[in-house]
Amino acid sequence: MDLAAGVVTVRESKFFKSRLVPLGPQLLKDLVTYATQRKVAGHSQDSGSPFFVGRNGGSINMSTLQGNFRRIRTHVSIHRVDDATYQPRIHDLRHTFAVHRLIAWYREGAEVQRLLPYLSDYLGHAYVVHNMTAERPTPRSTGMLPAIPERLRHPERQEGPGDYGAGASRMD
């Protein structure tokens, strides 16, 4: 977590890839506030120590994180209303972000085909189609697959990296 630069380094996630994820202004502000509270509470400031800590100063385990997310989700009434068994999980926020980014680009009249590789890279995927096959299509996202260039739909046919232009990586 580099709050001065406004980025989080995701280290060795899926397929052992690492990437930098920029933080939006409000999230950055909230994380700076949290970091200050953490420091005042006497928690370790070493770069190797966990950023998010429990009461004992140790890292938060996944079941605690998921339980907290469930409680927050219930408190703010975020739930599926169809007959699906599973309710939204914290990981689903990532997919929601991707769909909202695509919709925003379409509404802005952006060259979505040119921007898709940046979204895919931002999410840590090698190809755009990997983002789309992990989730069921939503009513809003159906119809987007034809807009994806053929070479991105079929990575095995890709000849090499394309030039998608400068300034196309903006995700906020």
FIPATI-793783 format. One line per field, with one value per residue: residue number from 1; residue in three letters; x, y, z of N, C-alpha, C in turn. Coordinates in nm, 2 decimals, padded with zeros to 4 digits, always signed. Layout:
BEGIN
seq [NUM  ...]
type [ALA  ...]
n_x [X  ...]
n_y [Y  ...]
n_z [Z  ...]
ca_x [X  ...]
ca_y [Y  ...]
ca_z [Z  ...]
c_x [X  ...]
c_y [Y  ...]
c_z [Z  ...]
! end
This chain:
BEGIN
seq [1  2  3  4  5  6  7  8  9  10  11  12  13  14  15  16  17  18  19  20  21  22  23  24  25  26  27  28  29  30  31  32  33  34  35  36  37  38  39  40  41  42  43  44  45  46  47  48  49  50  51  52  53  54  55  56  57  58  59  60  61  62  63  64  65  66  67  68  69  70  71  72  73  74  75  76  77  78  79  80  81  82  83  84  85  86  87  88  89  90  91  92  93  94  95  96  97  98  99  100  101  102  103  104  105  106  107  108  109  110  111  112  113  114  115  116  117  118  119  120  121  122  123  124  125  126  127  128  129  130  131  132  133  134  135  136  137  138  139  140  141  142  143  144  145  146  147  148  149  150  151  152  153  154  155  156  157  158  159  160  161  162  163  164  165  166  167  168  169  170  171  172]
type [MET  ASP  LEU  ALA  ALA  GLY  VAL  VAL  THR  VAL  ARG  GLU  SER  LYS  PHE  PHE  LYS  SER  ARG  LEU  VAL  PRO  LEU  GLY  PRO  GLN  LEU  LEU  LYS  ASP  LEU  VAL  THR  TYR  ALA  THR  GLN  ARG  LYS  VAL  ALA  GLY  HIS  SER  GLN  ASP  SER  GLY  SER  PRO  PHE  PHE  VAL  GLY  ARG  ASN  GLY  GLY  SER  ILE  ASN  MET  SER  THR  LEU  GLN  GLY  ASN  PHE  ARG  ARG  ILE  ARG  THR  HIS  VAL  SER  ILE  HIS  ARG  VAL  ASP  ASP  ALA  THR  TYR  GLN  PRO  ARG  ILE  HIS  ASP  LEU  ARG  HIS  THR  PHE  ALA  VAL  HIS  ARG  LEU  ILE  ALA  TRP  TYR  ARG  GLU  GLY  ALA  GLU  VAL  GLN  ARG  LEU  LEU  PRO  TYR  LEU  SER  ASP  TYR  LEU  GLY  HIS  ALA  TYR  VAL  VAL  HIS  ASN  MET  THR  ALA  GLU  ARG  PRO  THR  PRO  ARG  SER  THR  GLY  MET  LEU  PRO  ALA  ILE  PRO  GLU  ARG  LEU  ARG  HIS  PRO  GLU  ARG  GLN  GLU  GLY  PRO  GLY  ASP  TYR  GLY  ALA  GLY  ALA  SER  ARG  MET  ASP]
n_x [+00.09  +00.08  +00.04  +00.12  +00.17  -00.07  -00.15  -00.21  -00.03  -00.09  +00.02  +00.14  -00.11  -00.38  -00.25  +00.00  +00.07  +00.16  +00.04  -00.02  -00.27  -00.46  -00.58  -00.89  -00.99  -01.16  -01.15  -00.87  -00.85  -01.00  -00.84  -00.60  -00.69  -00.75  -00.50  -00.37  -00.52  -00.45  -00.17  -00.18  -00.30  -00.09  +00.00  +00.21  +00.42  +00.58  +00.68  +00.64  +00.44  +00.09  -00.16  -00.43  -00.56  -00.66  -00.80  -00.59  -00.37  -00.28  -00.30  -00.61  -00.82  -00.96  -01.22  -01.32  -01.31  -01.50  -01.73  -01.77  -01.82  -02.06  -02.23  -02.22  -02.33  -02.59  -02.68  -02.70  -02.88  -02.82  -02.88  -02.96  -03.25  -03.37  -03.42  -03.17  -02.92  -02.69  -02.56  -02.44  -02.08  -01.77  -01.58  -01.74  -01.76  -01.56  -01.63  -01.86  -01.76  -01.62  -01.83  -01.97  -01.78  -01.75  -02.01  -02.02  -01.82  -01.94  -02.16  -02.03  -01.94  -01.69  -01.41  -01.46  -01.36  -01.09  -01.02  -01.08  -00.86  -00.71  -00.88  -00.90  -00.63  -00.60  -00.77  -00.62  -00.62  -00.53  -00.67  -00.96  -01.19  -01.17  -01.26  -01.53  -01.63  -01.63  -01.85  -02.21  -02.39  -02.52  -02.84  -02.78  -02.53  -02.54  -02.50  -02.27  -02.05  -02.02  -01.90  -01.64  -01.31  -01.22  -00.97  -00.93  -01.13  -01.05  -00.79  -00.59  -00.55  -00.42  -00.18  +00.01  +00.10  -00.11  -00.12  -00.27  -00.30  -00.21  -00.30  -00.53  -00.58  -00.73  -00.93  -01.11]
n_y [-00.12  +00.20  +00.49  +00.75  +00.76  +00.68  +00.41  +00.06  -00.23  -00.53  -00.83  -01.12  -01.25  -01.41  -01.66  -01.60  -01.33  -00.99  -00.65  -00.30  -00.11  +00.17  +00.41  +00.56  +00.90  +00.94  +00.69  +00.68  +00.89  +00.79  +00.57  +00.69  +00.82  +00.59  +00.48  +00.66  +00.64  +00.38  +00.41  +00.57  +00.40  +00.24  +00.03  -00.17  -00.01  -00.10  -00.19  -00.45  -00.54  -00.62  -00.42  -00.38  -00.45  -00.65  -00.63  -00.72  -00.64  -00.81  -00.96  -00.96  -01.23  -01.43  -01.53  -01.35  -01.11  -01.17  -01.22  -00.96  -00.82  -00.94  -00.86  -00.58  -00.56  -00.66  -00.47  -00.24  -00.32  -00.47  -00.72  -01.02  -01.05  -01.25  -01.60  -01.71  -01.89  -01.79  -01.50  -01.16  -01.14  -01.02  -01.03  -00.99  -00.72  -00.64  -00.74  -00.60  -00.34  -00.37  -00.41  -00.17  +00.01  -00.05  +00.01  +00.29  +00.38  +00.32  +00.49  +00.73  +00.75  +00.65  +00.48  +00.18  -00.08  -00.03  +00.03  -00.19  -00.38  -00.25  -00.24  -00.52  -00.57  -00.42  -00.56  -00.78  -00.98  -01.17  -01.16  -01.01  -01.17  -01.35  -01.20  -01.19  -01.45  -01.54  -01.46  -01.46  -01.32  -00.99  -00.82  -00.57  -00.60  -00.78  -00.84  -00.70  -00.86  -00.89  -00.65  -00.68  -00.70  -00.95  -01.07  -01.04  -01.20  -01.45  -01.56  -01.75  -01.71  -01.47  -01.25  -01.07  -00.81  -00.52  -00.17  +00.05  +00.31  +00.62  +00.73  +00.58  +00.43  +00.50  +00.44  +00.54]
n_z [+00.00  -00.11  +00.00  -00.05  -00.32  -00.41  -00.48  -00.48  -00.44  -00.58  -00.51  -00.66  -00.74  -00.89  -01.10  -01.03  -01.08  -01.06  -00.99  -01.02  -00.86  -00.90  -00.66  -00.60  -00.53  -00.30  -00.17  -00.12  +00.06  +00.28  +00.34  +00.42  +00.65  +00.80  +00.82  +00.98  +01.22  +01.28  +01.33  +01.56  +01.73  +01.78  +01.62  +01.41  +01.18  +00.99  +00.65  +00.58  +00.75  +00.82  +00.66  +00.71  +01.01  +01.30  +01.63  +01.78  +01.64  +01.45  +01.12  +00.94  +00.91  +00.64  +00.69  +00.89  +00.74  +00.54  +00.70  +00.81  +00.58  +00.50  +00.71  +00.68  +00.42  +00.46  +00.64  +00.48  +00.30  +00.06  -00.16  -00.34  -00.52  -00.67  -00.72  -00.65  -00.48  -00.37  -00.22  -00.28  -00.28  -00.14  -00.34  -00.56  -00.60  -00.75  -01.00  -01.05  -01.06  -01.31  -01.49  -01.46  -01.54  -01.81  -01.90  -01.84  -02.02  -02.27  -02.25  -02.25  -02.50  -02.56  -02.72  -02.68  -02.76  -02.79  -02.53  -02.38  -02.34  -02.15  -01.93  -01.88  -01.82  -01.59  -01.42  -01.39  -01.58  -01.87  -02.10  -02.24  -02.26  -02.05  -01.83  -01.89  -01.90  -01.64  -01.50  -01.50  -01.77  -01.74  -01.76  -01.86  -01.96  -02.16  -02.51  -02.53  -02.61  -02.89  -02.95  -02.88  -03.01  -03.25  -03.21  -02.94  -02.83  -02.89  -02.77  -02.85  -03.11  -03.12  -03.25  -03.15  -02.92  -02.92  -03.01  -02.82  -02.77  -02.60  -02.28  -02.24  -02.02  -01.81  -01.53  -01.35]
ca_x [+00.00  +00.16  -00.06  +00.18  +00.15  -00.21  -00.17  -00.20  +00.04  -00.14  +00.13  +00.13  -00.25  -00.41  -00.14  +00.13  +00.09  +00.15  +00.00  -00.05  -00.41  -00.47  -00.69  -00.97  -00.97  -01.23  -01.09  -00.74  -00.87  -01.04  -00.72  -00.51  -00.75  -00.73  -00.35  -00.34  -00.57  -00.36  -00.05  -00.21  -00.32  +00.04  +00.02  +00.34  +00.43  +00.68  +00.62  +00.60  +00.33  -00.04  -00.22  -00.56  -00.53  -00.76  -00.78  -00.46  -00.26  -00.24  -00.38  -00.75  -00.83  -01.06  -01.36  -01.36  -01.34  -01.63  -01.84  -01.79  -01.88  -02.20  -02.30  -02.24  -02.42  -02.72  -02.72  -02.73  -02.98  -02.77  -02.91  -03.02  -03.40  -03.41  -03.42  -03.04  -02.88  -02.58  -02.58  -02.32  -01.96  -01.68  -01.51  -01.83  -01.74  -01.46  -01.70  -01.95  -01.67  -01.59  -01.95  -02.00  -01.68  -01.79  -02.13  -01.98  -01.74  -02.03  -02.24  -01.94  -01.90  -01.55  -01.37  -01.45  -01.28  -00.96  -01.00  -01.10  -00.73  -00.67  -00.96  -00.85  -00.50  -00.64  -00.83  -00.52  -00.65  -00.45  -00.76  -01.09  -01.29  -01.16  -01.34  -01.67  -01.68  -01.64  -01.98  -02.32  -02.42  -02.63  -02.92  -02.71  -02.40  -02.56  -02.48  -02.14  -01.95  -01.99  -01.81  -01.50  -01.24  -01.21  -00.84  -00.94  -01.22  -00.98  -00.65  -00.50  -00.53  -00.36  -00.05  +00.10  +00.03  -00.15  -00.10  -00.41  -00.29  -00.17  -00.41  -00.65  -00.58  -00.81  -01.03  -01.20]
ca_y [+00.00  +00.32  +00.60  +00.87  +00.74  +00.65  +00.28  -00.06  -00.33  -00.66  -00.92  -01.26  -01.29  -01.52  -01.70  -01.54  -01.20  -00.87  -00.53  -00.18  -00.07  +00.31  +00.43  +00.68  +01.01  +00.92  +00.57  +00.72  +00.98  +00.70  +00.49  +00.78  +00.83  +00.46  +00.46  +00.75  +00.57  +00.26  +00.45  +00.62  +00.28  +00.17  -00.09  -00.17  +00.07  -00.16  -00.21  -00.59  -00.57  -00.60  -00.28  -00.40  -00.53  -00.68  -00.57  -00.76  -00.59  -00.91  -00.95  -01.00  -01.35  -01.42  -01.55  -01.23  -01.02  -01.21  -01.19  -00.82  -00.78  -00.99  -00.77  -00.45  -00.58  -00.68  -00.34  -00.15  -00.39  -00.52  -00.86  -01.06  -01.07  -01.36  -01.72  -01.76  -01.94  -01.71  -01.35  -01.10  -01.16  -00.91  -01.04  -00.95  -00.58  -00.63  -00.76  -00.49  -00.23  -00.39  -00.38  -00.03  +00.09  -00.07  +00.09  +00.43  +00.40  +00.32  +00.61  +00.85  +00.74  +00.61  +00.37  +00.07  -00.18  +00.02  +00.04  -00.32  -00.44  -00.18  -00.29  -00.65  -00.56  -00.36  -00.67  -00.88  -01.09  -01.16  -01.14  -00.96  -01.28  -01.41  -01.12  -01.20  -01.58  -01.57  -01.41  -01.47  -01.19  -00.92  -00.76  -00.45  -00.63  -00.87  -00.76  -00.64  -00.95  -00.85  -00.53  -00.71  -00.74  -01.10  -01.12  -01.05  -01.31  -01.58  -01.54  -01.84  -01.65  -01.34  -01.24  -01.00  -00.70  -00.41  -00.04  +00.10  +00.46  +00.68  +00.79  +00.50  +00.34  +00.56  +00.35  +00.59]
ca_z [+00.00  -00.12  +00.01  -00.11  -00.47  -00.43  -00.54  -00.40  -00.52  -00.57  -00.54  -00.69  -00.73  -00.98  -01.19  -00.98  -01.14  -00.97  -01.07  -00.94  -00.87  -00.85  -00.57  -00.62  -00.43  -00.17  -00.10  -00.07  +00.18  +00.38  +00.38  +00.49  +00.78  +00.87  +00.85  +01.09  +01.34  +01.30  +01.39  +01.69  +01.81  +01.81  +01.53  +01.34  +01.06  +00.89  +00.52  +00.58  +00.84  +00.75  +00.66  +00.78  +01.13  +01.39  +01.76  +01.84  +01.56  +01.35  +01.00  +00.95  +00.83  +00.54  +00.74  +00.95  +00.64  +00.48  +00.79  +00.82  +00.45  +00.51  +00.80  +00.61  +00.30  +00.51  +00.70  +00.37  +00.21  -00.07  -00.16  -00.46  -00.50  -00.75  -00.64  -00.64  -00.35  -00.32  -00.21  -00.32  -00.20  -00.15  -00.47  -00.67  -00.62  -00.87  -01.13  -01.06  -01.11  -01.45  -01.57  -01.45  -01.62  -01.95  -01.93  -01.85  -02.14  -02.37  -02.24  -02.28  -02.64  -02.57  -02.81  -02.59  -02.81  -02.77  -02.39  -02.31  -02.29  -02.03  -01.82  -01.86  -01.75  -01.46  -01.34  -01.38  -01.67  -01.99  -02.22  -02.20  -02.25  -01.92  -01.75  -01.92  -01.88  -01.50  -01.45  -01.59  -01.83  -01.68  -01.87  -01.91  -02.03  -02.28  -02.63  -02.54  -02.66  -03.03  -02.96  -02.85  -03.13  -03.26  -03.16  -02.79  -02.80  -02.92  -02.74  -02.91  -03.24  -03.12  -03.31  -03.07  -02.85  -03.00  -02.96  -02.79  -02.75  -02.47  -02.20  -02.25  -01.91  -01.70  -01.48  -01.25]
c_x [+00.09  +00.07  -00.01  +00.16  +00.01  -00.23  -00.15  -00.13  -00.03  -00.03  +00.09  -00.02  -00.27  -00.29  -00.01  +00.17  +00.08  +00.11  -00.02  -00.19  -00.42  -00.59  -00.76  -00.96  -01.04  -01.17  -00.95  -00.75  -00.91  -00.92  -00.62  -00.56  -00.73  -00.59  -00.31  -00.39  -00.49  -00.23  -00.07  -00.24  -00.20  +00.07  +00.15  +00.32  +00.52  +00.61  +00.58  +00.48  +00.19  -00.09  -00.35  -00.54  -00.66  -00.72  -00.64  -00.34  -00.22  -00.33  -00.52  -00.76  -00.96  -01.20  -01.41  -01.39  -01.48  -01.75  -01.87  -01.86  -02.03  -02.28  -02.33  -02.34  -02.56  -02.77  -02.76  -02.83  -02.94  -02.79  -02.97  -03.17  -03.45  -03.40  -03.28  -03.00  -02.78  -02.60  -02.44  -02.20  -01.87  -01.61  -01.60  -01.82  -01.65  -01.54  -01.80  -01.88  -01.65  -01.71  -01.98  -01.90  -01.71  -01.91  -02.10  -01.91  -01.84  -02.11  -02.16  -01.90  -01.75  -01.53  -01.35  -01.36  -01.13  -00.92  -01.01  -00.97  -00.68  -00.75  -00.92  -00.72  -00.52  -00.69  -00.73  -00.54  -00.57  -00.54  -00.90  -01.19  -01.29  -01.24  -01.49  -01.72  -01.69  -01.77  -02.09  -02.35  -02.53  -02.72  -02.85  -02.59  -02.42  -02.55  -02.35  -02.03  -01.92  -01.90  -01.67  -01.43  -01.22  -01.08  -00.84  -01.03  -01.15  -00.83  -00.55  -00.47  -00.45  -00.22  +00.05  +00.03  +00.00  -00.12  -00.24  -00.41  -00.26  -00.30  -00.53  -00.66  -00.66  -00.92  -01.13  -01.32]
c_y [+00.12  +00.44  +00.73  +00.87  +00.72  +00.52  +00.17  -00.16  -00.47  -00.76  -01.06  -01.31  -01.41  -01.54  -01.63  -01.41  -01.09  -00.75  -00.42  -00.14  +00.07  +00.32  +00.56  +00.78  +00.98  +00.80  +00.61  +00.80  +00.89  +00.61  +00.56  +00.80  +00.70  +00.44  +00.55  +00.69  +00.45  +00.30  +00.50  +00.50  +00.20  +00.05  -00.06  -00.09  +00.02  -00.20  -00.36  -00.63  -00.55  -00.46  -00.29  -00.49  -00.54  -00.61  -00.60  -00.71  -00.69  -00.89  -01.01  -01.13  -01.34  -01.44  -01.42  -01.12  -01.05  -01.19  -01.05  -00.77  -00.82  -00.89  -00.63  -00.46  -00.59  -00.54  -00.24  -00.21  -00.42  -00.67  -00.89  -01.09  -01.19  -01.49  -01.79  -01.79  -01.84  -01.56  -01.29  -01.12  -01.04  -00.91  -00.99  -00.80  -00.55  -00.65  -00.65  -00.37  -00.25  -00.36  -00.23  +00.06  +00.07  +00.01  +00.24  +00.46  +00.41  +00.45  +00.74  +00.85  +00.71  +00.50  +00.25  -00.04  -00.15  +00.01  -00.09  -00.39  -00.38  -00.23  -00.43  -00.66  -00.52  -00.47  -00.78  -01.00  -01.06  -01.12  -01.10  -01.07  -01.35  -01.33  -01.16  -01.35  -01.62  -01.54  -01.44  -01.33  -01.12  -00.86  -00.64  -00.49  -00.72  -00.78  -00.70  -00.73  -00.92  -00.73  -00.56  -00.76  -00.89  -01.15  -01.12  -01.16  -01.44  -01.56  -01.63  -01.80  -01.52  -01.35  -01.17  -00.88  -00.59  -00.28  +00.03  +00.25  +00.50  +00.73  +00.70  +00.41  +00.39  +00.47  +00.41  +00.67]
c_z [+00.00  -00.12  -00.06  -00.26  -00.50  -00.51  -00.44  -00.49  -00.49  -00.61  -00.56  -00.67  -00.82  -01.08  -01.16  -01.04  -01.04  -01.06  -00.97  -00.97  -00.82  -00.76  -00.61  -00.51  -00.29  -00.09  -00.04  +00.06  +00.30  +00.43  +00.46  +00.64  +00.87  +00.91  +00.97  +01.22  +01.38  +01.37  +01.53  +01.78  +01.84  +01.73  +01.45  +01.21  +00.96  +00.76  +00.51  +00.67  +00.77  +00.76  +00.74  +00.89  +01.22  +01.52  +01.81  +01.75  +01.45  +01.23  +01.02  +00.86  +00.74  +00.59  +00.82  +00.85  +00.57  +00.57  +00.81  +00.69  +00.45  +00.59  +00.74  +00.50  +00.35  +00.57  +00.59  +00.27  +00.07  -00.07  -00.30  -00.43  -00.59  -00.66  -00.63  -00.50  -00.29  -00.32  -00.25  -00.22  -00.22  -00.29  -00.58  -00.69  -00.74  -01.00  -01.15  -01.11  -01.26  -01.54  -01.57  -01.54  -01.77  -01.99  -01.93  -01.97  -02.26  -02.37  -02.28  -02.43  -02.66  -02.67  -02.72  -02.63  -02.78  -02.62  -02.32  -02.27  -02.16  -01.91  -01.78  -01.78  -01.60  -01.36  -01.32  -01.47  -01.80  -02.11  -02.16  -02.18  -02.12  -01.82  -01.76  -01.89  -01.73  -01.44  -01.55  -01.65  -01.75  -01.79  -01.93  -02.00  -02.15  -02.41  -02.64  -02.61  -02.81  -03.05  -02.93  -02.98  -03.13  -03.20  -03.01  -02.75  -02.81  -02.90  -02.81  -03.05  -03.24  -03.17  -03.23  -03.01  -02.94  -02.94  -02.94  -02.76  -02.61  -02.41  -02.19  -02.12  -01.79  -01.66  -01.39  -01.31]
! end
